[in-house]
Amino acid sequence: MDFSSLHPYVYLATRYPFVRGQSSSPRICYTSSIYLIIEGYGVLSTNGKSSRLGPGSLVYIPAGQLHKWVADSENPMVHLCCYFDWHYVERKAVFETACPICYPPQVLQQTFVGPTFPYELREISKVESLRIWQDLFQDFYKNGSYTNGQTFMRSLTIQRHFQTFMDYFLNCCLGNDDVIPDRRIAHMLKILEQDLLHGAPKPLDIYYKSLNMSRGHFFELFRKSTGYSPIQYMNHFRIGRAKYDLLHTTLSITQIAEKYHFSSVHYFSRLFHQLTGQAPRQYRLRQFNAEALSAPLE
């Protein structure tokens, strides 16, 4: 799976209190699921091992993984939980609810098991601030029914809050620190891109000093997060915007060079050719001719 295909979509999110000694029975969720224990204790059995968990335990179970919950006999756990796919999966024609769970495991319909995440995620983590995570969960509580016309706007809001939650979740549970960009760099990129769109970018030392980083550490994190040096990133960003204008506007090449703050049209043309293998005029004409050839004859 490519990151570009990921768009996490939540079907059910709720608060679930167990009673003393309650068992969920062995089960398989067609969706992925996340659980936060906010009170009490219980045991999770999955992947051949059992773990006793308490308040602050954050658990991720991928779609299609057999697991079982058993609540403590004296102080039973309370879950905040959600069931979601890494991208939307249509199951309405087969299941009555949007987040089906399979009991017993032998009747699982493998075709409808949701997608997996392309990198390793920690199965059990410990959150630092229970209050923050509780508030994040409560912002996207959802009842597990399919979205219809009457609930569409509410669902849109719920999914937006869920995306915020997943940002926190991935930064907490990714086992590989190289996969998700450093939060500081991600925030700085947002500022840098706005500067590129609305005016000339600031000197690089302004950006890394605002992050309280040394120049060397900044360059290291920047390349790890983007795959480019800061100058390469800015050049690719500006040329990408220029390519759009060449294809979809009547702006002249000189106007496009000025719009994206290139020092001269000659420098813009040279850099464009270096990154795309074509001169700006050649790029515009080739794309225009390709569209003309593919257009249907009347």
C-alpha positions as semicolon CSV with decimal commas, in nm:
position;residue;x (nm);y (nm);z (nm)
1;M;0,000;0,000;0,000
2;D;0,115;0,351;-0,084
3;F;0,067;0,642;0,158
4;S;-0,131;0,820;-0,115
5;S;-0,408;0,558;-0,082
6;L;-0,448;0,613;0,294
7;H;-0,747;0,812;0,413
8;P;-0,854;0,674;0,753
9;Y;-1,232;0,652;0,789
10;V;-1,406;0,584;1,120
11;Y;-1,736;0,391;1,140
12;L;-1,793;0,362;1,515
13;A;-1,641;0,541;1,814
14;T;-1,783;0,517;2,162
15;R;-1,730;0,472;2,535
16;Y;-1,778;0,108;2,641
17;P;-1,788;0,009;3,011
18;F;-1,736;-0,361;3,094
19;V;-1,903;-0,531;3,388
20;R;-1,704;-0,744;3,632
21;G;-1,547;-1,045;3,464
22;Q;-1,713;-0,972;3,127
23;S;-1,555;-1,143;2,826
24;S;-1,579;-1,031;2,465
25;S;-1,529;-1,391;2,344
26;P;-1,272;-1,460;2,068
27;R;-1,353;-1,230;1,779
28;I;-1,221;-1,079;1,456
29;C;-1,309;-0,726;1,347
30;Y;-1,340;-0,663;0,975
31;T;-1,204;-0,315;1,046
32;S;-0,895;-0,203;1,234
33;S;-0,964;-0,094;1,591
34;I;-0,811;0,127;1,861
35;Y;-0,888;0,106;2,233
36;L;-0,796;0,340;2,517
37;I;-0,851;0,212;2,871
38;I;-0,957;0,510;3,084
39;E;-1,062;0,323;3,400
40;G;-1,015;-0,018;3,558
41;Y;-0,827;-0,323;3,435
42;G;-0,858;-0,614;3,197
43;V;-0,668;-0,871;2,993
44;L;-0,614;-0,865;2,617
45;S;-0,532;-1,196;2,449
46;T;-0,401;-1,182;2,091
47;N;-0,114;-1,319;1,881
48;G;-0,061;-1,602;2,130
49;K;0,000;-1,384;2,436
50;S;-0,205;-1,219;2,710
51;S;-0,143;-0,872;2,859
52;R;-0,297;-0,719;3,168
53;L;-0,378;-0,356;3,092
54;G;-0,494;-0,055;3,292
55;P;-0,566;0,318;3,263
56;G;-0,365;0,489;2,989
57;S;-0,313;0,173;2,782
58;L;-0,360;0,240;2,411
59;V;-0,417;-0,069;2,196
60;Y;-0,417;-0,113;1,818
61;I;-0,562;-0,429;1,659
62;P;-0,532;-0,455;1,279
63;A;-0,828;-0,574;1,073
64;G;-0,860;-0,953;1,064
65;Q;-0,662;-1,025;1,384
66;L;-0,816;-1,263;1,636
67;H;-0,837;-1,119;1,989
68;K;-1,030;-1,143;2,314
69;W;-1,096;-0,904;2,603
70;V;-1,169;-1,011;2,963
71;A;-1,252;-0,749;3,225
72;D;-1,113;-0,760;3,579
73;S;-1,346;-0,931;3,826
74;E;-1,316;-0,649;4,082
75;N;-1,230;-0,331;3,889
76;P;-1,352;-0,377;3,529
77;M;-1,209;-0,164;3,250
78;V;-1,380;0,113;3,057
79;H;-1,284;0,146;2,690
80;L;-1,288;0,441;2,460
81;C;-1,281;0,259;2,127
82;C;-1,309;0,317;1,756
83;Y;-1,342;0,095;1,451
84;F;-1,202;0,226;1,123
85;D;-1,041;0,140;0,791
86;W;-0,724;0,293;0,649
87;H;-0,944;0,385;0,356
88;Y;-1,321;0,348;0,317
89;V;-1,445;-0,005;0,241
90;E;-1,796;-0,063;0,108
91;R;-1,971;-0,344;0,302
92;K;-2,330;-0,219;0,305
93;A;-2,459;-0,491;0,073
94;V;-2,337;-0,765;0,310
95;F;-2,346;-0,632;0,669
96;E;-2,615;-0,441;0,858
97;T;-2,367;-0,230;1,053
98;A;-2,073;-0,031;0,919
99;C;-1,823;-0,197;1,157
100;P;-1,901;-0,571;1,155
101;I;-1,736;-0,810;1,402
102;C;-1,703;-1,181;1,332
103;Y;-1,822;-1,441;1,588
104;P;-1,705;-1,715;1,563
105;P;-1,380;-1,663;1,368
106;Q;-1,445;-1,964;1,142
107;V;-1,715;-1,776;0,946
108;L;-1,494;-1,481;0,856
109;Q;-1,550;-1,350;0,501
110;Q;-1,191;-1,265;0,410
111;T;-1,292;-1,052;0,111
112;F;-1,434;-0,786;0,341
113;V;-1,140;-0,760;0,583
114;G;-1,009;-0,405;0,575
115;P;-0,667;-0,286;0,453
116;T;-0,351;-0,295;0,663
117;F;-0,112;-0,011;0,740
118;P;0,212;-0,035;0,536
119;Y;0,442;0,000;0,837
120;E;0,472;-0,161;1,177
121;L;0,253;-0,011;1,448
122;R;0,301;-0,083;1,816
123;E;0,018;-0,300;1,942
124;I;0,025;-0,163;2,298
125;S;0,141;0,185;2,401
126;K;0,106;0,404;2,706
127;V;-0,032;0,758;2,662
128;E;0,120;1,044;2,856
129;S;-0,192;1,256;2,905
130;L;-0,515;1,061;2,945
131;R;-0,722;1,381;2,940
132;I;-0,596;1,489;2,596
133;W;-0,671;1,149;2,445
134;Q;-1,017;1,135;2,603
135;D;-1,101;1,473;2,452
136;L;-0,975;1,360;2,111
137;F;-1,192;1,047;2,123
138;Q;-1,504;1,233;2,231
139;D;-1,480;1,469;1,934
140;F;-1,554;1,187;1,688
141;Y;-1,800;0,958;1,868
142;K;-2,008;0,781;1,601
143;N;-2,290;0,528;1,628
144;G;-2,182;0,264;1,374
145;S;-2,464;0,320;1,125
146;Y;-2,402;0,395;0,760
147;T;-2,387;0,761;0,662
148;N;-2,701;0,887;0,487
149;G;-2,815;1,220;0,348
150;Q;-2,942;1,344;0,684
151;T;-2,617;1,271;0,867
152;F;-2,368;1,365;0,593
153;M;-2,264;1,704;0,735
154;R;-2,226;1,560;1,085
155;S;-2,021;1,272;0,940
156;L;-1,796;1,520;0,763
157;T;-1,723;1,690;1,096
158;I;-1,665;1,356;1,269
159;Q;-1,417;1,243;1,002
160;R;-1,229;1,573;1,032
161;H;-1,188;1,523;1,407
162;F;-1,086;1,162;1,347
163;Q;-0,805;1,277;1,115
164;T;-0,670;1,492;1,400
165;F;-0,686;1,192;1,633
166;M;-0,497;0,974;1,380
167;D;-0,220;1,232;1,362
168;Y;-0,167;1,187;1,738
169;F;-0,207;0,811;1,715
170;L;0,051;0,758;1,440
171;N;0,307;0,977;1,612
172;C;0,253;0,772;1,929
173;C;0,248;0,421;1,785
174;L;0,473;0,406;1,482
175;G;0,762;0,177;1,560
176;N;0,980;0,333;1,287
177;D;1,064;0,700;1,355
178;D;1,175;0,750;0,991
179;V;0,825;0,698;0,850
180;I;0,642;1,008;0,977
181;P;0,814;1,347;0,942
182;D;0,926;1,524;1,257
183;R;0,632;1,734;1,384
184;R;0,850;2,045;1,399
185;I;0,954;2,007;1,036
186;A;0,595;1,941;0,929
187;H;0,484;2,266;1,096
188;M;0,775;2,457;0,942
189;L;0,691;2,320;0,594
190;K;0,343;2,468;0,625
191;I;0,493;2,811;0,695
192;L;0,755;2,776;0,422
193;E;0,497;2,681;0,159
194;Q;0,280;2,978;0,253
195;D;0,584;3,203;0,218
196;L;0,656;3,055;-0,125
197;L;0,298;3,116;-0,239
198;H;0,254;3,466;-0,097
199;G;0,602;3,612;-0,117
200;A;0,971;3,539;-0,130
201;P;1,084;3,282;0,130
202;K;1,286;3,400;0,428
203;P;1,655;3,314;0,472
204;L;1,693;2,955;0,595
205;D;1,841;3,058;0,929
206;I;1,508;3,225;1,017
207;Y;1,332;2,889;0,987
208;Y;1,573;2,670;1,178
209;K;1,633;2,928;1,451
210;S;1,256;2,944;1,505
211;L;1,274;2,571;1,583
212;N;1,567;2,616;1,821
213;M;1,780;2,386;1,606
214;S;2,135;2,400;1,486
215;R;2,183;2,434;1,110
216;G;2,323;2,080;1,082
217;H;2,039;1,919;1,279
218;F;1,781;2,114;1,079
219;F;1,925;1,998;0,746
220;E;1,937;1,637;0,870
221;L;1,573;1,635;0,985
222;F;1,458;1,823;0,676
223;R;1,612;1,572;0,437
224;K;1,481;1,278;0,644
225;S;1,130;1,428;0,637
226;T;1,114;1,534;0,270
227;G;1,391;1,353;0,083
228;Y;1,533;1,690;-0,026
229;S;1,758;1,965;0,104
230;P;1,564;2,288;0,184
231;I;1,675;2,453;-0,145
232;Q;1,583;2,143;-0,348
233;Y;1,243;2,130;-0,178
234;M;1,171;2,495;-0,251
235;N;1,275;2,453;-0,614
236;H;1,058;2,144;-0,664
237;F;0,764;2,320;-0,497
238;R;0,790;2,631;-0,716
239;I;0,843;2,431;-1,037
240;G;0,542;2,215;-0,947
241;R;0,324;2,526;-0,918
242;A;0,472;2,662;-1,240
243;K;0,383;2,340;-1,425
244;Y;0,020;2,386;-1,321
245;D;0,016;2,744;-1,454
246;L;0,178;2,639;-1,781
247;L;-0,099;2,384;-1,837
248;H;-0,404;2,562;-1,701
249;T;-0,350;2,938;-1,748
250;T;-0,260;3,178;-2,027
251;L;0,015;3,343;-1,821
252;S;0,335;3,398;-2,016
253;I;0,653;3,220;-1,911
254;T;0,794;3,554;-1,792
255;Q;0,481;3,616;-1,580
256;I;0,505;3,269;-1,425
257;A;0,872;3,322;-1,341
258;E;0,785;3,651;-1,170
259;K;0,485;3,502;-0,991
260;Y;0,704;3,244;-0,815
261;H;0,986;3,487;-0,741
262;F;1,256;3,348;-0,968
263;S;1,541;3,594;-1,009
264;S;1,501;3,589;-1,389
265;V;1,311;3,409;-1,663
266;H;1,641;3,260;-1,777
267;Y;1,708;3,105;-1,435
268;F;1,349;2,978;-1,424
269;S;1,381;2,815;-1,766
270;R;1,716;2,657;-1,680
271;L;1,588;2,513;-1,350
272;F;1,265;2,394;-1,513
273;H;1,464;2,204;-1,775
274;Q;1,693;2,061;-1,508
275;L;1,400;1,920;-1,306
276;T;1,164;1,814;-1,586
277;G;1,389;1,750;-1,884
278;Q;1,195;2,004;-2,091
279;A;1,195;2,378;-2,144
280;P;0,879;2,554;-2,015
281;R;0,754;2,634;-2,365
282;Q;0,822;2,276;-2,481
283;Y;0,636;2,139;-2,174
284;R;0,331;2,357;-2,247
285;L;0,321;2,268;-2,618
286;R;0,369;1,894;-2,565
287;Q;0,090;1,875;-2,311
288;F;-0,138;2,084;-2,533
289;N;-0,068;1,862;-2,834
290;A;-0,120;1,544;-2,630
291;E;-0,463;1,665;-2,516
292;A;-0,556;1,764;-2,872
293;L;-0,464;1,418;-3,004
294;S;-0,666;1,242;-2,732
295;A;-0,977;1,455;-2,782
296;P;-1,269;1,266;-2,947
297;L;-1,358;1,357;-3,306
298;E;-1,698;1,518;-3,349
